[in-house]
Amino acid sequence: MLEQEFLWRDRIGGQAPVYRTLADRAYDQIRTRITTGSFAVTDAFTEADLSSELNMSKTPVREALVRLQAESFVKAIPRRGYTIAPIPIAEVRDLFAFRALIEGEAAALAATGGAGRWLEELEELVRVDSSSEGAGPDQISEMILINDAFHEAIALAAGNKRLHRSVVQVIRDFERFYFLEASLPEFYDPEFVDHREVLDAIISGSAERARQTMLRHLESSRRVLQQSLSSGLGPSSILPPWG
């Protein structure tokens, strides 16, 4: 049986998450600061800085930074500490192209295989998502989690273990871009193909409709991210659509 990674119900509405270790807490809190834009790319920080801010010893902070460095979220600078790792534009292109391949397929499989027990989960996520409003880092952090859980639930409904694993990894990688998107009003525009439309397509039972709606949803995301980058919220680039 596939296990859900993004346990969102325990993490929204101001509830404090439960961590197995201090290193897990340090990892989550530092990563959240990165994905919600609390750190500037040019900021340099040390283990001691973070230890003081997080009110814990250096050891769990060091372990967290090792994980974040392996995931390309931070990079070590000799004699300076760490900085936020820049996002290569080629990586952005690759990420969207890969999402189109695997998440389009996940939506198609969910539509034809019967989303089963995940339908209720998806409906609830759409409802919670529609009541969310972009504001500060805390609100956007919740929006990221809801978004992650929605896309994961579709992969779970598809019933393919390897596909689920790939989707979880790719949406984790995408978290760094979500803050940039949510910073623009276009993200909340009615023209944006949202989760409600994706879910309706899955419920229809048509694999092709589900696939194409997911692709349009991802294209909406790519378009808004491009606007964000062009507006100076990140490095400027041209991100070509897939097709």
C-alpha positions as a Markdown table, in Angstrom:
| # | Residue | x | y | z |
|---|---|---|---|---|
| 1 | Met | 0.0 | 0.0 | 0.0 |
| 2 | Leu | 1.3 | 3.4 | -0.9 |
| 3 | Glu | 1.9 | 5.8 | 2.0 |
| 4 | Gln | 1.1 | 9.4 | 2.0 |
| 5 | Glu | 4.1 | 11.8 | 2.5 |
| 6 | Phe | 2.4 | 15.1 | 2.9 |
| 7 | Leu | 0.3 | 14.8 | 6.1 |
| 8 | Trp | -1.3 | 18.2 | 5.7 |
| 9 | Arg | -4.1 | 17.9 | 8.2 |
| 10 | Asp | -1.7 | 18.1 | 11.1 |
| 11 | Arg | 0.1 | 21.1 | 9.6 |
| 12 | Ile | -2.5 | 23.7 | 8.8 |
| 13 | Gly | -4.5 | 26.0 | 11.0 |
| 14 | Gly | -1.6 | 27.0 | 13.1 |
| 15 | Gln | -1.0 | 23.5 | 14.6 |
| 16 | Ala | 2.6 | 22.9 | 15.6 |
| 17 | Pro | 4.2 | 20.0 | 13.7 |
| 18 | Val | 5.7 | 17.1 | 15.6 |
| 19 | Tyr | 9.3 | 16.1 | 14.8 |
| 20 | Arg | 11.2 | 12.9 | 15.5 |
| 21 | Thr | 14.5 | 14.7 | 16.1 |
| 22 | Leu | 15.9 | 18.2 | 16.5 |
| 23 | Ala | 17.6 | 17.8 | 13.2 |
| 24 | Asp | 14.2 | 17.2 | 11.5 |
| 25 | Arg | 12.9 | 20.4 | 13.2 |
| 26 | Ala | 15.9 | 22.4 | 12.1 |
| 27 | Tyr | 15.7 | 21.0 | 8.5 |
| 28 | Asp | 11.9 | 21.8 | 8.2 |
| 29 | Gln | 12.2 | 25.3 | 9.7 |
| 30 | Ile | 15.2 | 26.3 | 7.6 |
| 31 | Arg | 13.7 | 24.8 | 4.4 |
| 32 | Thr | 10.4 | 26.6 | 5.1 |
| 33 | Arg | 12.3 | 29.9 | 5.4 |
| 34 | Ile | 13.9 | 29.2 | 2.0 |
| 35 | Thr | 10.7 | 28.2 | 0.2 |
| 36 | Thr | 8.7 | 31.1 | 1.6 |
| 37 | Gly | 11.3 | 33.7 | 0.6 |
| 38 | Ser | 12.4 | 34.6 | 4.1 |
| 39 | Phe | 16.1 | 34.3 | 3.1 |
| 40 | Ala | 17.5 | 36.4 | 0.3 |
| 41 | Val | 19.8 | 34.6 | -2.2 |
| 42 | Thr | 22.6 | 37.0 | -1.2 |
| 43 | Asp | 22.2 | 36.4 | 2.5 |
| 44 | Ala | 25.1 | 34.6 | 4.2 |
| 45 | Phe | 24.6 | 32.7 | 7.4 |
| 46 | Thr | 26.4 | 30.4 | 9.7 |
| 47 | Glu | 25.6 | 27.4 | 11.9 |
| 48 | Ala | 25.9 | 29.6 | 14.9 |
| 49 | Asp | 23.5 | 32.2 | 13.4 |
| 50 | Leu | 20.8 | 29.5 | 12.8 |
| 51 | Ser | 21.5 | 27.8 | 16.2 |
| 52 | Ser | 20.7 | 31.1 | 17.9 |
| 53 | Glu | 17.6 | 31.8 | 15.9 |
| 54 | Leu | 16.2 | 28.3 | 16.3 |
| 55 | Asn | 17.2 | 28.0 | 19.9 |
| 56 | Met | 19.1 | 24.7 | 19.6 |
| 57 | Ser | 22.7 | 23.5 | 19.5 |
| 58 | Lys | 24.9 | 23.5 | 16.3 |
| 59 | Thr | 24.7 | 19.7 | 15.9 |
| 60 | Pro | 21.1 | 19.4 | 14.6 |
| 61 | Val | 21.6 | 22.6 | 12.6 |
| 62 | Arg | 24.7 | 21.1 | 10.9 |
| 63 | Glu | 22.8 | 17.9 | 10.1 |
| 64 | Ala | 20.0 | 19.9 | 8.6 |
| 65 | Leu | 22.3 | 22.0 | 6.5 |
| 66 | Val | 24.0 | 18.8 | 5.1 |
| 67 | Arg | 20.6 | 17.6 | 4.0 |
| 68 | Leu | 19.7 | 20.9 | 2.5 |
| 69 | Gln | 23.0 | 21.1 | 0.7 |
| 70 | Ala | 22.5 | 17.6 | -0.8 |
| 71 | Glu | 19.1 | 18.9 | -2.1 |
| 72 | Ser | 20.7 | 22.0 | -3.6 |
| 73 | Phe | 18.8 | 24.4 | -1.3 |
| 74 | Val | 22.0 | 25.8 | 0.2 |
| 75 | Lys | 25.7 | 25.9 | -0.7 |
| 76 | Ala | 28.7 | 26.1 | 1.6 |
| 77 | Ile | 31.0 | 29.1 | 1.2 |
| 78 | Pro | 34.5 | 28.7 | 2.7 |
| 79 | Arg | 35.1 | 30.8 | 5.7 |
| 80 | Arg | 31.7 | 32.5 | 5.3 |
| 81 | Gly | 29.2 | 29.8 | 6.2 |
| 82 | Tyr | 26.3 | 29.2 | 3.8 |
| 83 | Thr | 24.1 | 31.0 | 1.3 |
| 84 | Ile | 20.9 | 30.1 | -0.5 |
| 85 | Ala | 21.8 | 28.1 | -3.7 |
| 86 | Pro | 20.7 | 29.9 | -6.9 |
| 87 | Ile | 18.2 | 28.1 | -9.1 |
| 88 | Pro | 19.7 | 27.4 | -12.6 |
| 89 | Ile | 17.2 | 28.4 | -15.3 |
| 90 | Ala | 17.9 | 25.1 | -17.1 |
| 91 | Glu | 16.6 | 23.3 | -14.0 |
| 92 | Val | 13.4 | 25.3 | -14.1 |
| 93 | Arg | 12.8 | 24.2 | -17.7 |
| 94 | Asp | 13.6 | 20.6 | -16.9 |
| 95 | Leu | 11.4 | 20.6 | -13.9 |
| 96 | Phe | 8.3 | 21.8 | -15.8 |
| 97 | Ala | 8.9 | 19.4 | -18.6 |
| 98 | Phe | 9.3 | 16.4 | -16.2 |
| 99 | Arg | 6.2 | 17.5 | -14.3 |
| 100 | Ala | 4.2 | 17.5 | -17.6 |
| 101 | Leu | 5.3 | 14.0 | -18.3 |
| 102 | Ile | 4.6 | 12.3 | -15.0 |
| 103 | Glu | 1.8 | 14.4 | -13.6 |
| 104 | Gly | -0.2 | 14.3 | -16.9 |
| 105 | Glu | 0.1 | 10.5 | -16.7 |
| 106 | Ala | -0.8 | 10.4 | -13.0 |
| 107 | Ala | -4.0 | 12.4 | -13.7 |
| 108 | Ala | -4.9 | 10.1 | -16.6 |
| 109 | Leu | -4.4 | 7.0 | -14.5 |
| 110 | Ala | -6.4 | 8.5 | -11.6 |
| 111 | Ala | -9.3 | 9.2 | -14.0 |
| 112 | Thr | -9.4 | 5.7 | -15.6 |
| 113 | Gly | -8.4 | 3.7 | -12.5 |
| 114 | Gly | -11.0 | 5.2 | -10.3 |
| 115 | Ala | -9.6 | 7.6 | -7.7 |
| 116 | Gly | -11.4 | 5.6 | -5.1 |
| 117 | Arg | -10.8 | 6.7 | -1.5 |
| 118 | Trp | -8.6 | 9.6 | -2.7 |
| 119 | Leu | -11.6 | 11.4 | -4.2 |
| 120 | Glu | -12.7 | 12.6 | -0.8 |
| 121 | Glu | -9.2 | 13.7 | 0.1 |
| 122 | Leu | -9.0 | 15.6 | -3.2 |
| 123 | Glu | -12.3 | 17.3 | -2.6 |
| 124 | Glu | -11.3 | 18.4 | 0.8 |
| 125 | Leu | -8.0 | 19.7 | -0.4 |
| 126 | Val | -9.8 | 21.7 | -3.1 |
| 127 | Arg | -12.2 | 23.2 | -0.5 |
| 128 | Val | -9.3 | 24.2 | 1.8 |
| 129 | Asp | -7.3 | 25.5 | -1.1 |
| 130 | Ser | -10.2 | 27.7 | -2.3 |
| 131 | Ser | -10.4 | 29.3 | 1.2 |
| 132 | Ser | -6.7 | 30.1 | 1.3 |
| 133 | Glu | -5.5 | 33.6 | 0.7 |
| 134 | Gly | -2.0 | 34.6 | -0.1 |
| 135 | Ala | -0.4 | 36.9 | 2.5 |
| 136 | Gly | 2.7 | 36.3 | 4.7 |
| 137 | Pro | 5.1 | 33.4 | 4.8 |
| 138 | Asp | 2.9 | 31.4 | 7.2 |
| 139 | Gln | -0.1 | 31.5 | 4.9 |
| 140 | Ile | 2.0 | 30.7 | 1.8 |
| 141 | Ser | 3.7 | 27.8 | 3.7 |
| 142 | Glu | 0.2 | 26.3 | 4.3 |
| 143 | Met | -0.6 | 26.9 | 0.6 |
| 144 | Ile | 2.5 | 25.0 | -0.4 |
| 145 | Leu | 1.6 | 22.1 | 1.8 |
| 146 | Ile | -2.0 | 22.0 | 0.4 |
| 147 | Asn | -0.6 | 22.1 | -3.2 |
| 148 | Asp | 1.9 | 19.4 | -2.5 |
| 149 | Ala | -0.8 | 17.2 | -0.9 |
| 150 | Phe | -3.2 | 17.7 | -3.8 |
| 151 | His | -0.7 | 16.6 | -6.4 |
| 152 | Glu | 0.5 | 13.7 | -4.3 |
| 153 | Ala | -3.1 | 12.5 | -3.8 |
| 154 | Ile | -3.5 | 12.3 | -7.6 |
| 155 | Ala | -0.3 | 10.2 | -7.8 |
| 156 | Leu | -1.7 | 8.0 | -5.0 |
| 157 | Ala | -5.0 | 7.6 | -6.8 |
| 158 | Ala | -3.0 | 6.5 | -9.9 |
| 159 | Gly | -1.8 | 3.5 | -7.9 |
| 160 | Asn | 1.7 | 3.3 | -9.3 |
| 161 | Lys | 4.5 | 3.2 | -6.6 |
| 162 | Arg | 7.3 | 4.5 | -8.8 |
| 163 | Leu | 5.1 | 7.2 | -10.3 |
| 164 | His | 4.1 | 8.3 | -6.8 |
| 165 | Arg | 7.7 | 8.5 | -5.7 |
| 166 | Ser | 8.7 | 10.6 | -8.7 |
| 167 | Val | 5.8 | 13.0 | -8.2 |
| 168 | Val | 6.6 | 13.5 | -4.5 |
| 169 | Gln | 10.2 | 14.3 | -5.4 |
| 170 | Val | 9.4 | 16.7 | -8.2 |
| 171 | Ile | 6.8 | 18.7 | -6.1 |
| 172 | Arg | 9.3 | 18.9 | -3.3 |
| 173 | Asp | 11.8 | 20.4 | -5.8 |
| 174 | Phe | 9.1 | 22.8 | -7.0 |
| 175 | Glu | 8.5 | 24.3 | -3.6 |
| 176 | Arg | 11.1 | 26.9 | -4.1 |
| 177 | Phe | 9.2 | 28.4 | -7.0 |
| 178 | Tyr | 5.8 | 28.4 | -5.4 |
| 179 | Phe | 6.5 | 31.5 | -3.3 |
| 180 | Leu | 7.4 | 33.4 | -6.4 |
| 181 | Glu | 4.1 | 32.4 | -8.1 |
| 182 | Ala | 2.0 | 33.2 | -5.0 |
| 183 | Ser | 3.6 | 36.7 | -4.8 |
| 184 | Leu | 1.7 | 37.8 | -8.0 |
| 185 | Pro | -2.0 | 38.6 | -8.4 |
| 186 | Glu | -2.0 | 36.5 | -11.6 |
| 187 | Phe | -1.7 | 33.4 | -9.4 |
| 188 | Tyr | -5.3 | 34.1 | -8.2 |
| 189 | Asp | -6.7 | 35.1 | -11.6 |
| 190 | Pro | -9.8 | 33.2 | -12.8 |
| 191 | Glu | -7.9 | 32.3 | -16.0 |
| 192 | Phe | -5.5 | 30.2 | -14.0 |
| 193 | Val | -6.4 | 26.5 | -14.5 |
| 194 | Asp | -6.8 | 25.5 | -10.9 |
| 195 | His | -7.1 | 22.3 | -8.8 |
| 196 | Arg | -10.9 | 22.4 | -9.1 |
| 197 | Glu | -10.7 | 22.0 | -12.8 |
| 198 | Val | -8.1 | 19.2 | -12.6 |
| 199 | Leu | -10.3 | 17.3 | -10.1 |
| 200 | Asp | -13.4 | 17.7 | -12.2 |
| 201 | Ala | -11.5 | 16.3 | -15.2 |
| 202 | Ile | -10.4 | 13.3 | -13.1 |
| 203 | Ile | -13.9 | 12.7 | -11.9 |
| 204 | Ser | -15.2 | 12.7 | -15.5 |
| 205 | Gly | -13.4 | 9.4 | -16.0 |
| 206 | Ser | -11.7 | 10.6 | -19.3 |
| 207 | Ala | -8.0 | 9.9 | -19.3 |
| 208 | Glu | -7.3 | 12.4 | -22.1 |
| 209 | Arg | -9.4 | 15.2 | -20.5 |
| 210 | Ala | -7.6 | 14.6 | -17.2 |
| 211 | Arg | -4.2 | 14.6 | -18.8 |
| 212 | Gln | -4.8 | 17.8 | -20.8 |
| 213 | Thr | -6.3 | 19.6 | -17.9 |
| 214 | Met | -3.3 | 18.8 | -15.8 |
| 215 | Leu | -1.0 | 20.0 | -18.6 |
| 216 | Arg | -3.0 | 23.3 | -18.8 |
| 217 | His | -2.7 | 23.6 | -15.0 |
| 218 | Leu | 1.1 | 23.2 | -15.2 |
| 219 | Glu | 1.2 | 25.7 | -18.1 |
| 220 | Ser | -0.7 | 28.2 | -16.0 |
| 221 | Ser | 1.9 | 27.7 | -13.3 |
| 222 | Arg | 4.8 | 28.1 | -15.7 |
| 223 | Arg | 3.3 | 31.3 | -17.2 |
| 224 | Val | 2.9 | 32.9 | -13.7 |
| 225 | Leu | 6.4 | 31.9 | -12.7 |
| 226 | Gln | 7.7 | 33.4 | -15.9 |
| 227 | Gln | 5.9 | 36.6 | -15.0 |
| 228 | Ser | 7.4 | 36.5 | -11.6 |
| 229 | Leu | 10.9 | 36.1 | -12.9 |
| 230 | Ser | 10.4 | 38.9 | -15.5 |
| 231 | Ser | 9.1 | 41.2 | -12.7 |
| 232 | Gly | 12.4 | 41.0 | -10.9 |
| 233 | Leu | 11.4 | 38.5 | -8.2 |
| 234 | Gly | 14.0 | 36.1 | -9.5 |
| 235 | Pro | 16.5 | 35.7 | -12.3 |
| 236 | Ser | 15.0 | 36.7 | -15.7 |
| 237 | Ser | 14.7 | 34.0 | -18.3 |
| 238 | Ile | 12.5 | 32.7 | -21.1 |
| 239 | Leu | 10.8 | 29.4 | -20.2 |
| 240 | Pro | 9.4 | 27.9 | -23.4 |
| 241 | Pro | 6.1 | 25.9 | -23.1 |
| 242 | Trp | 6.2 | 22.2 | -23.9 |
| 243 | Gly | 4.1 | 20.9 | -26.7 |
